[in-house]
Amino acid sequence: IFIGGPPMPNTVQQVQMLEAAIASGQYDAFIVASAVPAQFKDSINKAVAAGKKVVTITDDVPDSNRHAFIGTGDIQAGETAGKYMAEITGGKATINIQTIITNATSLQRRAEGLENAIKAYPNMKVHSKDGASESSVKTQTDQLTARMIASPEIDALFNVGGDAGSVFAAVYNDFKARMDKMASIGFDDLGPTLAGIKAGWLDATIIQSQYNW
């Protein structure tokens, strides 16, 4: 068994590590978190051609030869976030969505789900979406800081990745009075996110319950 990945989200490094693992000949099967699906297709097909089993998680690579995909219904997860956002804001909110990684299908779908859900509320809108091709906690923190300064009308936040707790915590002290009044929803149940909920400056998080997969 080999478990590994880059220390920070980086699909280029992830593909390089997958290619090295395939070339080593030591492994019979691979579970691949294909965050940017198009970048993984050739490596997955190479592994399958070599007689290996491949399962994708998080994001699928449906036009590859992978054997199976297991993951969250991301649109439904985003819709759940949108419905709860409506509940806690009374159906009135100007929303910023963070960590929209280019070509990361799962994250795009979570944002799409929230947008679907708030269509029923005429006083709710997505003001802006911030992201990058590769999104680190530092990148997200810098982007959220800039957004808070540039867009004082924003009163709700949705982070579609797993870093909401770390990112919001890094920004909170500079915007405490404002963030205490903002609605905020994260994704996944990582420690910093749960700590944010306990502290009261994060309202909720959407949990994927991967153990149930």
C-alpha positions in Angstrom: 0.0 0.0 0.0 1.2 3.5 -0.9 -0.6 6.6 0.3 0.7 9.9 -0.8 0.1 13.2 -2.4 1.6 16.7 -2.6 1.7 18.7 0.6 -0.6 21.3 -0.9 -3.2 20.9 -3.7 -1.2 20.6 -6.9 -2.6 18.4 -9.7 0.6 18.5 -11.7 2.6 17.0 -8.8 -0.3 14.6 -8.1 -0.2 13.2 -11.7 3.6 12.9 -11.5 3.3 10.9 -8.3 0.7 8.7 -9.9 2.8 8.1 -13.0 5.8 7.2 -10.8 3.7 4.7 -8.8 2.4 3.1 -12.0 5.9 2.8 -13.4 7.2 1.2 -10.3 5.1 -1.9 -10.9 4.5 -2.3 -7.1 0.8 -1.7 -7.0 -2.2 -3.6 -8.2 -4.8 -0.9 -7.8 -5.2 2.8 -7.5 -7.7 5.1 -5.8 -7.4 8.5 -7.5 -8.8 11.9 -6.2 -8.9 13.4 -9.7 -9.6 17.1 -8.7 -9.0 18.3 -12.3 -10.3 15.3 -14.3 -8.8 16.0 -17.7 -5.3 15.9 -16.3 -5.7 12.3 -15.1 -7.2 10.6 -18.1 -4.0 9.4 -19.7 -2.5 8.1 -16.4 -5.6 6.3 -15.5 -5.8 4.6 -19.0 -2.1 3.7 -18.7 -2.8 1.9 -15.4 -5.8 0.1 -16.7 -3.9 -1.0 -19.8 -1.3 -2.5 -17.5 -3.9 -4.6 -15.8 -4.4 -2.4 -12.7 -7.8 -1.6 -11.1 -8.6 2.1 -10.8 -11.3 3.8 -8.8 -11.8 7.6 -8.9 -13.1 9.6 -6.0 -14.1 13.3 -5.4 -14.3 14.0 -9.2 -14.9 11.4 -11.9 -13.0 11.0 -15.1 -16.0 9.5 -17.1 -14.2 9.4 -20.4 -11.3 7.3 -19.0 -11.2 3.6 -18.6 -11.5 3.7 -14.8 -13.5 0.9 -13.3 -15.7 2.9 -10.9 -16.3 6.3 -9.3 -17.4 7.0 -5.8 -18.3 10.5 -4.6 -20.6 13.0 -3.2 -23.6 14.4 -5.1 -22.0 17.8 -5.4 -25.0 19.7 -6.8 -27.3 18.3 -4.1 -24.6 19.3 -1.5 -24.6 22.8 -2.8 -28.4 23.0 -2.8 -28.3 21.9 0.8 -25.9 24.8 1.5 -28.2 27.2 -0.4 -31.3 26.2 1.5 -29.6 26.6 4.8 -28.2 29.9 3.8 -31.7 31.0 3.0 -32.9 29.8 6.4 -30.2 31.6 8.4 -30.4 34.9 6.4 -34.2 35.0 6.2 -34.0 34.8 2.4 -31.9 37.9 2.0 -28.2 37.7 1.2 -25.4 39.0 -1.0 -23.1 36.0 -1.3 -19.4 35.5 -2.1 -18.3 32.0 -3.0 -14.7 31.0 -2.5 -12.2 28.5 -3.9 -13.7 28.0 -7.4 -10.7 26.1 -8.8 -10.6 26.2 -12.6 -11.7 22.8 -14.0 -12.4 21.3 -10.6 -15.8 19.8 -11.4 -16.9 19.0 -7.9 -16.3 22.5 -6.7 -18.0 24.1 -9.7 -21.0 21.8 -9.0 -21.3 22.8 -5.4 -21.4 26.5 -6.4 -24.0 25.6 -9.1 -26.1 23.8 -6.5 -26.2 26.8 -4.2 -27.2 29.0 -7.1 -30.0 26.6 -8.0 -31.3 26.7 -4.5 -31.4 30.5 -4.1 -33.4 31.0 -7.3 -36.5 30.6 -5.1 -35.4 33.7 -3.1 -35.6 37.0 -5.0 -33.6 38.8 -2.3 -30.6 36.4 -2.5 -27.9 36.6 -5.1 -24.3 35.4 -5.7 -22.3 38.6 -5.9 -18.9 37.0 -6.8 -16.9 33.9 -7.1 -13.2 33.9 -6.2 -10.6 31.2 -7.0 -7.5 30.2 -8.9 -6.1 27.3 -11.0 -4.5 25.9 -7.8 -6.0 27.2 -4.5 -4.0 27.1 -1.2 -5.1 28.4 2.1 -2.9 31.5 1.6 -4.3 32.2 -1.8 -7.9 31.9 -0.4 -7.0 34.1 2.6 -5.5 36.8 0.3 -8.5 36.6 -2.0 -11.1 36.8 0.8 -9.3 39.7 2.5 -9.3 41.6 -0.9 -13.0 40.8 -1.4 -13.9 42.0 2.1 -12.3 45.3 1.4 -13.5 45.7 -2.2 -17.1 44.6 -1.6 -18.7 45.9 1.6 -22.1 44.8 0.4 -21.3 41.1 0.8 -23.0 39.7 3.9 -22.7 35.9 3.3 -19.9 33.5 2.5 -19.8 30.0 1.1 -16.4 28.1 0.8 -17.0 25.1 -1.4 -13.7 23.4 -0.5 -12.4 22.1 2.8 -10.5 25.1 4.0 -13.2 27.4 5.3 -12.1 27.1 8.9 -8.5 28.0 8.2 -9.3 30.7 5.8 -12.1 32.4 7.8 -9.9 32.2 11.0 -7.1 34.0 9.2 -9.4 36.8 8.1 -11.6 37.0 11.2 -9.5 39.3 13.4 -9.3 42.0 10.8 -13.0 42.0 10.1 -14.5 40.7 13.4 -17.4 43.1 13.7 -18.5 42.5 10.2 -18.0 38.7 10.1 -19.9 38.3 13.4 -23.0 39.5 11.5 -22.3 37.5 8.3 -23.8 34.2 7.4 -21.0 31.7 6.6 -21.0 28.1 5.4 -18.1 25.8 4.8 -17.5 22.3 3.4 -16.2 19.1 5.1 -15.6 18.5 8.8 -11.9 19.3 9.2 -10.7 20.5 12.6 -10.4 24.2 11.9 -13.9 24.2 10.4 -15.4 22.5 13.4 -13.5 24.9 15.7 -15.0 27.8 13.8 -18.5 26.4 14.3 -17.9 26.0 18.1 -16.5 29.5 18.3 -19.6 30.9 16.5 -18.1 32.7 13.5 -18.9 29.8 11.1 -22.6 28.9 10.9 -22.5 25.5 9.3 -20.6 23.1 7.2 -21.7 20.5 4.6 -20.3 17.0 5.5 -19.7 14.4 2.9 -19.5 11.4 5.3 -16.8 9.6 3.3 -16.9 6.7 5.7 -20.3 5.9 4.3 -18.9 5.6 0.8 
